[in-house]
Amino acid sequence: MTEHQIEALRSVLSRVQRMYIEKDGLKIFLLWADEDWLVVMQCLQDHGLFKNTPQRPPLKAFERWVQEMAIPQYESECLADEMTLANAPLRGERYPWKSNAWKPFVLVRWRKLYKVLSKLLEEEVCL
């Protein structure tokens, strides 16, 4: 990645953490729980910005990568241990938000997070 792409990636990941949807007068942030970083990791993998492994998600490597890239973390932290706890009941499913086998309120947020982040990455990072 070029320095310009790295800066654009930092900017996108910083902005997406401040984005929210409004429902019934409540602001629901797209990325506020530690487990939400699973969606971010998968989206980055799908766009070729983070390594993809077919066996299991590289959670520790992703946590290190976020730290090395100096990605700001606001409401939640990218912690491999927290992502592992969330990943266990998901049975390692790469796209749990595409099914209905998880907490409905989380699925709605994850679907929106993946869609918004994917669009931003395509427009600003993957030129």
Disulfide bonds with the S-S distance in Angstrom:
none
